[in-house]
Amino acid sequence: MLVSFKIQKFNPEVDAKPYYRDYEIELPERATVLESIIAIKEEIDGTLSFRCSCRSAICGSCAMRINRCAKLACKARVADEVNRHGSILIEPLQKLKVIKDLVVDMDPFWRMIEKVKPYLMPDPNEAAPERERLVDPSTTEDVIRNSLCILCACCHTDCNVAELEPGFVGPAALAKGQRYVADTRDGATDERLKSLSEPHGLWECARCFACTQVCPKGVDPRESIRRIGHLAYERGIRSDEGIKHAQAFLDSVKASGRLNEATLPLKTKGLGVVGMTPMALQMFLKGKVPFPIQRPVPDMEEIRKIFELTEKQR
């Protein structure tokens, strides 16, 4: 089949800005996007630059944006992309500096991974075992699931929060952190939870599930972030504004069945809400400030039953 590609090109040494080049190439139905761009490089444009290695969705090096979504080029099938979009648009991963064409500088991503200390830290007060430290079977699911991560950066570069807040540690790093939080061989659980709960940590997650959607290995970073937050809350690590916001949200629904947007900023930021006065004034002038006193919803008893059942299951 004849397939049309539009590929972003950019060599910072000679180009003022990125541009797109169109290609057409005959491909077999079974071809992957990676096989296609290799063919384009060999047959049409020898200057096209990209990374690849295993060709088996194991190394993660061929991650790129394919039709506006981060994917592994070796896993994406040309026929699927053409059926869905008609043609194929290929761009480098977002939020990372382009070195040349589809090759990006991964250093910022590696620095986020380093922040979560991705290695076991045994309790220094615990005597070393005579043999190896065994994994508790109850935590095997978390350890194995998060160990499937191939560090391709798809989830990190498609993360909506990372787009707005460059300091956000990102879903890949948080999932990696949860892998060690869950490991019973690690002796720094509380230390890790406190670190992951700091500003730019787990509570900045917008719960949009974009990371889980693009993960090519089924790691489900959002579920890992949820589990970290749950454990941090259970252990009393609740000083971050993010968890205060979540608690205020919960209290509001528990009290009236509604979200009280008027009191939410005060309960989240405390006296820090004073800095939001100019925005509050603009909202007031536009009629956007909600009334702080709310009547409970008609089926409030049903909502209370949900809370009661949830608390019994904890």
N, C-alpha and C positions, 0 to 999 in steps of 0.2 A: 504494500500500500504506500501511496505517496503522502508524506506527512510534512506539515509546515511547522517550523520552529521559529520563535522569536527569542533571541538570547541576548542578555545584557552584556555588553563589552565595556571594559574600562581598564586602561593602563595609566595609572597616576603619573608615570614618568613622561608621558607624551600627550595624554588627553586632558582637556579642561574639565570635562564632566562625563558621566556615564552616558552611553548611547545604546541603541538596540540594532541588531543586525538580523535580517530574515534569512532563513535557510529552508530549502526543500530537499528531501532525501527519500529514496525508496527504501522501505523497511519491511521485514517480515512481521506477521501478526503477533508473534511471540516476543518481539523486541522489548527490552526495558529502556527507560530514558537514558540510563548510563551507556548502554550499548549504542544508543543513537548518537549521543554527543561524542563518543569515541569515534564513530563512523564519520561524523561531521569533521572532526579534527583530522582524521586520516585522509578524507577524500575531498574536503572543501576548504577548510580554514585551519591551517597548521598552527596559527597563532592562538587559537582558543585554549584557555587555561582553566583547569579544574583539578580537583583532587579525587583519587579513587585508589582502592587497593584490593580488598577481598572479593568484591562483586557478589557477596552473599549475605548482605545485611548483618554483618558481624562487626566490622571495624568502625563504621559510622563516618568515614572520611568523605563520602560522596554526598553528604547532606547539602541541600540547596533548596531554593524556593521554586516549586513547580506549580504553575497556575495559581500563584498567590498563597501557597501553603507549603510550609517546610516539610520536606520528605527526603527519603533516601532515594537517589536516582537509580540505584541498582534494584530497588524493590518496586518502584513505580513502573507500571506497564504502559507502553505507548498507546495501545488499543483502548485501555480504560480512560486515559486522559483525553484522547481524541473523541471518544464517545460522549464524554461529559462536557468537554469544552470546545471541540471542533479543531483546535490547534493547540500547540504547546508553548507556553511562555516560561522561560527559565531565567531566574535571577539569583544572585548570591544571597546567603542568609542575611536577615535584617540585623541592624544594630551592631554589626561588627565591621571594622574597617576593611575595605576591599584592597587586597594586595595586587591582584590582577584578575579581571574577568569574574570567575565564580570562586576564586580562592580568597578566603577571608582570614584575618588575623584572629586566631582563637585565644590569644592571651587573656583578654578580659573574662572570657568564660572560664578558663582554668583558674583564674584568681578567685572567682566566686566559689568554685569547688574547693579550693584550698581553705577558704574561710570556715568550712564546716568540719575541718580536721578529719578527712576521710580515711581513718585508720583506727584500729582498736587501741584503747587506752585502759589496760587492766588496772584494777584498784591496787595502789601501791601498798596498802595495808593488808592485802590478802596474800597469803603464802602461795607461791607458784605451785601448780600441780606437778606430780611426778611425771606425767605424760602431757598430752595436749589438753587444751581447754575445750570442752564439748559444747556444742550449740544445744540449747534447750529446745526440744521438739515443738513447744508451744509458740516459739518465735521463728520457726523455720520459714513460714510463709512470707513474713516481712523481709527476712534476710535474702531469701531466694528471689523474690519479686524485684526488690530494688537492686540486686546484683545483676539483673538482666540489662541494666542501663549500659549502653555502649558509648555514652558521652558524645553523642552526635551534635548536641546543642539545638536540636529541632524545637524542643519545648521552650528552651530559654529564649530563643530568638523570635518565637511567635507569641511569647507571653505579653499580654496586654498591659500588665503593670510595669514590666521592664521597659516597655515603650515610653511610659510616662515618668517612671522613676528609675534612672540608671543605677542607683545605689541598691535596688532590690536584689537580694542574693539569687533569686530565681528558683524555678521549680526543680531543675536538675540537681542543684546543690542541696535543696531542702529534702528531696527524696533520698539523696545520698546520706544526708544527716540522719534521716529516720531509720535507715538501714543499720546505723550504729547505735542509735537510741534503743532500738528493739533488740539488739544483740545482748544476751545475758552475759557474755564474756567481757563486755565493756564495763569499766568501773567509773565512768564519768557521765552517767545519765543526767543528773541534775545540772551539771556544768554545761552539758550540751543543750539541754532544754532552755536554760537561761540565755545562752548565746543565740540560739535559734529564735527566741522570743524578743530579742532586742529590735530596735527600729531597723527597718529594711529587711526584717526577717519574715517569719511565717504569717504574722498578722497583717501584712500588706497584701497578701493574696486576695484577689477579687472574686475568687470562686467561680470563674467563668468556664473552667474545664477545657480551655484551649490547649493546655499542655497535655492533658490526657488524650485529647482528640488527635494530636499530631504525633504522639509517641509511636515510633515504628516497632517497638518491642513490647508493648503492653504493660509498661511499668506502672502507669496510672499515678503520676506525680501528685495530682490533687488529693488522692486518697492518702498518700503518705503525709501530705501537709495536714490533712484533717486529723490523722492519728497523732501527729506531734502536738497539735493544738489541744486535743483532748487530754493527752497525758500531762502536758504542761499545766492545764487548768486543774486537773485532779491533784497535782502535786503543789498547788498553791502559787504557781508562777503566773501572776496576773497583773503585773505593773504596766505593761505596754498599753498604749492607747487603743491598739487594735482589739485587745481582749476586753478592755473597758467598753468599747463600742459594741462588741458582741453581747456582753452582759447587759448593757443598757437596752439593747434591742430585745433580748430575751425577757427582761423585766417588764418592758412595755407591753409586749404581747401577752405575757402572763397576767398583767393587771387588767387590761381592757380588751384584749384580742386584736388590738390595733398597734401600729407603729407610731409613737408620738414623736414626730419629727421636730417639734418645738423644744422638747427637753433633751433630745438625743445629743446634741453638741455639748450641752452643759455637763451631762453625765459622762461624756467621753473625755472632754478636755479640761473639765474643772474650771479654774480661774483663767486658764489659757484661752477660754472662749472669748475673752475681752478683745483679743486680737482679731476676732471675726466681726467686730462691730460694724465696720464699713460695709461689709457684704450683707450683714443682717439689715442694715438701714436700706440698702438698695432693694433687698427682697421685700421689706415692709412697704416701700413706696410702690412696688409693683404688685402688691397684694399677694405675695407669696409666703408670708409668715403664717404658719398654721396656728390655730388656737391651742394653747397648752393643756386645757382641760378637756378630756374626751369621755364620752359615754361608752360603756362596754358594748360590745357587739351583741345582738340578740341571742346567739347560741354560745354565750360565754361558758356555760356549764360544760358543754362538749369540749371546749378548749382546755378547761381545767382538768378534765378527765384525761386528756392526752398528756398533759404535764405529769399528772399523778402516775399514769402507767409508765411513762418514760423514767421517772425517778425510781420506781420499783424495780425496773430492769437494770439499773446501774449497779 
